């Protein structure tokens, strides 16, 4: 296929995305931003630039619908993204058409509402941290393995290979960094849920008690600790469905699969994901009138 033909095909796809995102913004009564990729350094800058650009187009807009697909990433970047979005919008609703794992789960908890359907998943809170030589490591997996070895050491049960591994692989400075990331993720989720997601929670459902700030914080902490429980979820990549979030965590999740926006949401994400794949982009952002490759 010639370069001109490819260019024309890309323009047709982007025109189709433009039509759908315009319909979505009208349907949701909100600006729409979409992000797909790892929550790594650079993603926060791209999201800032897109948010500022979209607000220049429509300064009066107070509500944002943020489409998110991510395998996770760094908790500090998730925090910066949440702070940036709150700078520009009074109400933020996250839409998860596929999966928002780990740091992505923490990020969606900063929203006033979370929209999923039966296919969507969130994940356990297991922040990623950079490791020497490149790549990243799940903090909770690292800490869990260290704790297991320390329990065996206390009982005198370490064998020679395990002792060698413990001495060679676990660095006190890294352990401190990973523990800090774990505590930070719990702190942020607890703070954000109480401040935004539970803001309009006035009465308990079962006993009809008045909901106080302390009750909001207690519920937020309970959810944060459950999502941080590696024994419950078993792995970093374990997907948590809307039904499990509602049943086990008692978390209110909006089901876009039963909403009037369902077909628009699915069409938008299907075209966007397909376009991203055909272009060979590992990360991207999209808004009305703008598509950008991030990696």
C-alpha positions as CSV (number, residue, x, y, z in Angstrom):
1,X,0.0,0.0,0.0
2,X,1.3,3.4,-0.9
3,X,2.1,6.1,1.6
4,X,-0.8,8.2,0.3
5,X,-3.2,5.3,0.7
6,X,-2.0,4.7,4.3
7,X,-2.3,8.3,5.1
8,X,-5.9,8.4,3.7
9,X,-6.8,5.3,5.6
10,X,-5.5,6.8,8.8
11,X,-7.5,10.0,8.2
12,X,-10.7,8.0,7.7
13,X,-10.1,6.2,11.1
14,X,-9.3,9.5,12.9
15,X,-12.4,11.1,11.3
16,X,-14.5,8.2,12.6
17,X,-13.0,8.6,16.1
18,X,-13.8,12.3,15.9
19,X,-17.4,11.6,15.2
20,X,-17.8,9.0,18.0
21,X,-16.0,11.1,20.6
22,X,-18.2,14.1,19.7
23,X,-21.3,11.9,20.3
24,X,-19.8,10.6,23.5
25,X,-19.1,14.0,24.9
26,X,-22.7,15.0,24.2
27,X,-24.0,11.7,25.6
28,X,-21.9,11.9,28.8
29,X,-22.1,15.7,29.1
30,X,-18.4,15.7,29.7
31,X,-15.0,16.2,28.0
32,X,-13.5,12.9,27.0
33,X,-9.8,12.0,27.3
34,X,-8.5,8.5,26.6
35,X,-5.2,7.0,27.7
36,X,-3.7,3.6,27.0
37,X,-0.3,2.5,28.2
38,X,1.8,2.0,31.3
39,X,1.7,4.6,34.0
40,X,5.4,5.5,33.7
41,X,7.2,8.8,33.8
42,X,6.2,10.8,30.7
43,X,2.6,9.7,30.9
44,X,1.8,12.4,33.4
45,X,3.3,15.1,31.2
46,X,1.3,13.8,28.2
47,X,-1.9,13.8,30.2
48,X,-1.2,17.3,31.5
49,X,-0.7,18.6,27.9
50,X,-3.9,16.9,26.7
51,X,-6.0,18.2,29.6
52,X,-4.7,21.8,29.1
53,X,-5.3,21.5,25.4
54,X,-8.9,20.2,25.8
55,X,-9.7,22.9,28.4
56,X,-8.6,25.6,26.0
57,X,-11.1,24.3,23.5
58,X,-13.9,24.3,26.1
59,X,-13.0,26.4,29.2
60,X,-16.4,26.1,30.8
61,X,-16.3,22.3,31.1
62,X,-16.3,21.0,34.7
63,X,-16.7,17.3,34.0
64,X,-14.2,14.8,32.5
65,X,-14.8,11.2,31.4
66,X,-11.4,9.6,31.4
67,X,-11.0,6.3,29.5
68,X,-8.2,4.3,31.0
69,X,-6.4,1.1,29.9
70,X,-3.2,0.2,31.7
71,X,-1.1,-2.7,33.1
72,X,-0.1,-0.4,35.9
73,X,3.1,1.5,36.8
74,X,4.5,3.9,39.3
75,X,2.4,5.1,42.2
76,X,4.0,8.6,42.1
77,X,3.0,9.0,38.5
78,X,-0.6,8.0,39.3
79,X,-0.7,10.6,42.0
80,X,0.6,13.3,39.7
81,X,-2.0,12.4,37.1
82,X,-4.8,12.6,39.6
83,X,-3.6,15.9,40.9
84,X,-3.4,17.3,37.3
85,X,-6.9,16.2,36.3
86,X,-8.3,17.7,39.5
87,X,-6.6,21.0,38.6
88,X,-8.8,21.2,35.5
89,X,-12.0,19.4,36.3
90,X,-14.4,19.5,39.3
91,X,-15.9,16.1,38.5
92,X,-13.9,13.2,37.1
93,X,-15.4,9.8,36.1
94,X,-13.2,6.9,35.0
95,X,-14.3,4.5,32.3
96,X,-12.5,1.2,32.1
97,X,-13.4,-0.6,28.9
98,X,-10.8,-3.3,29.4
99,X,-8.3,-3.3,32.3
100,X,-6.8,-0.8,34.7
101,X,-4.4,-2.8,36.9
102,X,-2.2,-2.0,39.9
103,X,-1.4,1.8,39.9
104,X,-4.3,2.1,37.4
105,X,-6.6,0.8,40.0
106,X,-5.3,3.4,42.5
107,X,-5.8,6.1,39.9
108,X,-9.5,5.2,39.2
109,X,-10.2,5.4,42.9
110,X,-9.5,9.2,42.6
111,X,-12.6,9.5,40.5
112,X,-16.1,10.6,41.6
113,X,-17.4,7.6,39.7
114,X,-16.0,4.4,38.1
115,X,-17.7,2.8,35.0
116,X,-17.0,-0.8,34.1
117,X,-18.9,-3.7,32.5
118,X,-18.8,-7.4,32.9
119,X,-15.6,-7.6,30.7
120,X,-13.7,-4.8,32.6
121,X,-11.2,-5.6,35.3
122,X,-9.3,-3.7,38.0
123,X,-6.4,-5.3,39.9
124,X,-4.7,-5.6,43.3
125,X,-2.7,-2.6,44.4
126,X,0.8,-3.7,43.6
127,X,2.9,-0.6,42.6
128,X,5.8,-1.1,40.2
129,X,9.2,0.2,41.0
130,X,12.2,0.6,38.6
131,X,14.9,-2.1,39.1
132,X,18.6,-1.9,38.4
133,X,19.3,-2.7,34.7
134,X,15.9,-1.6,33.5
135,X,12.4,-2.8,33.8
136,X,10.3,-2.8,36.9
137,X,9.4,-5.1,39.8
138,X,6.0,-5.5,41.7
139,X,6.7,-4.1,45.2
140,X,4.3,-6.5,47.0
141,X,5.8,-9.6,45.5
142,X,9.2,-8.5,46.5
143,X,8.1,-7.7,50.1
144,X,6.1,-11.0,50.4
145,X,9.1,-13.1,49.4
146,X,11.3,-11.2,51.9
147,X,8.8,-11.8,54.7
148,X,8.6,-15.5,53.8
149,X,12.4,-15.9,54.1
150,X,12.5,-13.9,57.3
151,X,9.9,-16.2,58.9
152,X,12.0,-19.2,57.9
153,X,15.1,-17.5,59.2
154,X,13.5,-16.9,62.6
155,X,12.7,-20.5,63.0
156,X,16.2,-21.6,61.8
157,X,14.7,-23.2,58.6
158,X,16.7,-21.4,55.9
159,X,18.8,-23.7,53.8
160,X,22.1,-22.6,52.3
161,X,20.6,-21.7,48.9
162,X,18.0,-19.5,50.5
163,X,20.5,-17.8,52.8
164,X,22.6,-17.0,49.8
165,X,19.6,-15.7,47.9
166,X,18.5,-13.5,50.8
167,X,21.9,-11.9,51.1
168,X,22.4,-11.4,47.4
169,X,18.9,-10.2,46.3
170,X,17.5,-8.1,49.1
171,X,18.8,-4.7,49.7
172,X,17.7,-2.7,52.8
173,X,17.3,0.5,50.8
174,X,15.2,-1.2,48.2
175,X,13.1,-2.8,50.9
176,X,12.4,0.6,52.4
177,X,11.5,2.0,48.9
178,X,9.1,-0.9,48.3
179,X,7.5,-0.6,51.7
180,X,7.1,3.2,51.1
181,X,5.4,2.5,47.8
182,X,3.0,0.1,49.4
183,X,2.1,2.5,52.2
184,X,1.7,5.4,49.7
185,X,-0.7,3.4,47.5
186,X,-2.9,2.6,50.5
187,X,-2.7,6.2,51.8
188,X,-3.7,7.7,48.4
189,X,-6.6,5.2,47.9
190,X,-7.9,5.9,51.4
191,X,-7.6,9.6,50.9
192,X,-9.2,9.7,47.4
193,X,-12.1,7.4,48.1
194,X,-13.1,9.3,51.2
195,X,-12.8,12.7,49.5
196,X,-14.3,12.0,46.1
197,X,-16.0,8.6,45.6
198,X,-17.7,8.7,49.0
199,X,-18.4,12.5,49.0
200,X,-22.1,12.1,48.6
201,X,-22.5,9.0,50.8
202,X,-24.9,10.3,53.5
203,X,-26.5,7.2,55.0
204,X,-25.5,3.5,55.5
205,X,-27.6,1.2,53.5
206,X,-28.2,-1.5,56.1
207,X,-28.7,0.4,59.4
208,X,-29.6,3.8,57.9
209,X,-26.9,5.5,60.1
210,X,-25.6,8.9,59.2
211,X,-22.3,8.6,57.4
212,X,-19.6,10.7,59.2
213,X,-16.1,11.6,57.8
214,X,-14.6,8.8,60.1
215,X,-17.0,6.2,58.6
216,X,-15.9,7.3,55.1
217,X,-12.2,7.0,56.0
218,X,-12.8,3.5,57.7
219,X,-14.5,2.2,54.6
220,X,-11.8,3.6,52.3
221,X,-9.1,2.0,54.5
222,X,-10.9,-1.4,54.4
223,X,-11.1,-1.3,50.6
224,X,-7.4,-0.2,50.4
225,X,-6.3,-3.0,52.7
226,X,-8.3,-5.7,50.8
227,X,-6.9,-4.6,47.4
228,X,-3.4,-4.7,49.0
229,X,-3.9,-8.3,50.3
230,X,-1.6,-10.5,48.1
231,X,-3.0,-13.7,49.8
232,X,-6.5,-12.8,48.6
233,X,-5.7,-12.0,45.0
234,X,-2.6,-14.3,44.6
235,X,-0.9,-12.4,41.7
236,X,-0.1,-8.9,40.4
237,X,-2.1,-9.7,37.2
238,X,-5.2,-11.0,38.9
239,X,-8.3,-9.3,37.3
240,X,-11.0,-8.2,39.6
241,X,-14.5,-7.9,38.0
242,X,-17.3,-5.5,38.6
243,X,-19.3,-8.3,40.4
244,X,-16.4,-9.0,42.8
245,X,-15.8,-5.3,43.5
246,X,-19.4,-4.9,44.3
247,X,-19.8,-8.1,46.3
248,X,-16.5,-8.4,48.2
249,X,-15.5,-4.8,48.5
250,X,-19.0,-3.3,48.6
251,X,-17.8,-0.7,46.2
252,X,-20.3,1.1,44.0
253,X,-19.4,0.7,40.3
254,X,-21.5,2.0,37.5
255,X,-22.2,-0.6,34.8
256,X,-21.9,1.1,31.4
257,X,-23.0,-2.2,29.8
258,X,-26.5,-1.3,31.0
259,X,-26.3,2.4,30.1
260,X,-27.5,4.3,27.0
261,X,-23.8,5.0,26.3
262,X,-22.8,1.3,26.0
263,X,-22.6,1.1,22.2
264,X,-20.7,4.4,21.9
265,X,-18.2,3.4,24.6
266,X,-17.5,0.0,23.0
267,X,-17.3,1.4,19.5
268,X,-15.0,4.2,20.5
269,X,-12.6,1.9,22.4
270,X,-12.7,-0.9,19.8
271,X,-11.7,1.5,17.0
272,X,-9.1,3.3,19.2
273,X,-7.5,0.0,20.3
274,X,-7.4,-1.3,16.8
275,X,-5.9,1.9,15.4
276,X,-3.3,1.9,18.1
277,X,-2.4,-1.7,17.3
278,X,-2.1,-1.2,13.6
279,X,0.1,1.8,14.1
280,X,2.3,-0.2,16.4
281,X,1.9,2.2,19.3
282,X,2.5,0.9,22.8
283,X,0.9,3.9,24.5
284,X,-1.3,6.7,23.2
285,X,-3.7,9.5,24.1
286,X,-6.8,10.7,22.3
287,X,-9.2,13.6,22.7
288,X,-11.6,15.4,20.4
289,X,-9.4,16.5,17.4
290,X,-6.2,15.0,18.7
291,X,-4.4,11.6,18.7
292,X,-0.9,11.2,20.0
293,X,1.6,8.3,20.1
294,X,3.4,8.2,23.5
295,X,5.6,5.1,22.9
